[in-house]
Amino acid sequence: MTKEEAKARIEQLTKLINHHNYNYYMLSKPEISDYDFDMLLVELIKLEKDYPAFIDINSPSKRVGGDITKEFKQIKHRYPMLSLGNTYSEAELIEFDNRIKKLIDTDYEYICELKYDGIAIGLTYINGVLQSAVTRGDGTHGDDVTNNVRTIKSIPLQLLGTSFPNEFEIRGEIVMPHKSFEKLNEERIEIGEMPFANPRNAASGSLKMQDSTEVAKRNLDYYLYYMLGESLPFESHYENLTKVKEWGFKVPEYIEKCKNIEDVFKFIKKWDKQRDKLSFDIDGIVIKVNLYRQQEELGFTSKSPRWAIAYKFKAERVITVLKSISYQVGRTGAITPVANLEPVLLAGTTVKRATLHNADQVEKLDIRIGDAVFVEKGGEIIPKIIGVDYGKRTLFSTPVTYIDKCPECGTKLTRNKGEANHYCPNENGCPPQIKGKIEHFISRKAMNIDSLGEGKVEVIFDKGLLNNIADLYDLSYDMLYDLEKTFISDEGKTRIMKFKEKTVNNILAGIANSINTPFERVLYSIGIRFVGETVAKKLAYHYKNIDAIINSTYDELIEVEEIGEKIAESINSFFKEPNNINIIDRLKAKGIQFAMTEDAFTPKSDTLKGKSFVISGSFSSPKRRKEIEQLIEDNGGKNASAVSSKTSFVVAGENMGPEKLKKANDLGIPIINDEDFMNMLR
Ligand code: IVH
């Protein structure tokens, strides 16, 4: 086959496979057998392997995965991803309708949709090609999960026809259908992994997987609900949403036009009754004004549109009896009281436990053992006690005496003024706190040892093989092989997690790989109280290695940008503890990075490349001056002390030296303040 022939066949196969994908997933009308389809795909994958130059970024072969995302890039949303105002009450919906009536004087209609319970995603198409898929994140920036989203069969990679705008965004929700969820959990249990708590968590976990081949196996689905762009084809939400069917999108069949609020109520009632029959989870109904002209008239508040509202289905509530209270110790030592209940059926599951939050809540509820209590399950997995039926209280109910000693290690609890929680202060000797530190150490933003996630640390910890983070690096194949633990789920089902060859090898490989984690993240991982990611970074760049931090005094520490008194104190006391120094020495011996590498000093951008700066005068604080100096270096610029013809800018604070000022003026060098400088970087 010549190169030209290969190119032509790849294009032909691409078209053919896209066509059959559409028939299968969108129209549910396959024209060829699964086998024939697979053969086309196999042929394409083979040709792409032999002729990689002709691989299209949106080739249908991407549906089966193959791309690895090491780190999810942050992407700025072109249009902020706002949320919706929500309500549980019909009266508030009438108020919503009255507000709309007042604000727009022409007729209007609503579009009612389901509120899909999944993960929000924004898909950008340029010239009909899927360009990016970004999660909501903080509303302004989200994670770039494009590689993973390409594997979702109901999302078109290349649009059909030609009538789409050059550039537009379509937003919707990625969900995991019940069937896929059940299958996934069964498989996880079989191989000894912890099952996901609900489809939303499973969808979210799947989207953040690094290997898109794994994502492809998760059978995620997509429901669209919002279109954004400069030249959308129609004047109304409904028309645009249905139009996109022509371009290859699967348009949800659960959209209805409602002439008035009464019709909206009918839609709500219908779906509240029927929602159990859907193949995916919803948590309410979304009501939107249809015409864009009217949406614009109504506008947005800072958080959400005034032209839409979500009606959330009421959390189911039941009454049962409080049998006892037990106390859980969290990773920070915080104590949470947990109610043990007479088992009761709630929203499809049997509930035996519910959270009581803290001592204040126990006091406020005036709850007694033997009381009849109201239990509710909202969107969250853990049900909560929301009240007591005092009318049912009997003479046999017993008041609650809140504990004063840690239930795990017996240490006397402390409670700081103004804080709701009690704490166990035995940081290094209390089992759940030790386990918590290890869990923090392995977490994604820390050492990122994901092969130890989802309950595996617990299994190893319970066998007494882990007493601190350094012990992780002493684990061996023989120590881990065949370890097992029995978990009892909330539904009373017994699940056994057992480490077989593959799991053990994965765990050990994950631990071994982690020694390459850069110093700044290691510093975050060791769990110094109040040292989050940003502070760890500042410390690492400032001190360059751990010994310099260990030896720094309180006075030196507070001189560092971002380090205040509370953090400086915490750093000092952490390194005063011989146990912590011992752990660091052991980690050092295993090759963990406790110093910055050369690479880390290369500029973070070259925005200021070739530019030379002179900083003069005084700033709001000495830290500010140092920060500017650092930013100049980090972005490829040079710091100089004297003004010369080579100086590009003078960054001036208050009372700039008169000689420097004169020289800069004589040479015509621009004088900017620190804000101008910051803007330069932006
Ligand atoms: S419209 C500007 N429609 O609910 C308004 N959102 O609580 C854009 N959601 O962030 C959102 N189903 O993730 C809209 N039919 C639907 C929805 C929906 C689910 C999610 C979405 C949003 C959240 C707000």
Boltz pocket constraint, residues with backbone or C-beta under 6 A from the ligand:
constraints:
  - pocket:
      binder: B
      contacts: [[A, 82], [A, 83], [A, 84], [A, 113], [A, 114], [A, 115], [A, 116], [A, 117], [A, 118], [A, 119], [A, 120], [A, 172], [A, 173], [A, 224], [A, 225], [A, 226], [A, 286], [A, 305], [A, 308], [A, 310]]
      max_distance: 6.0
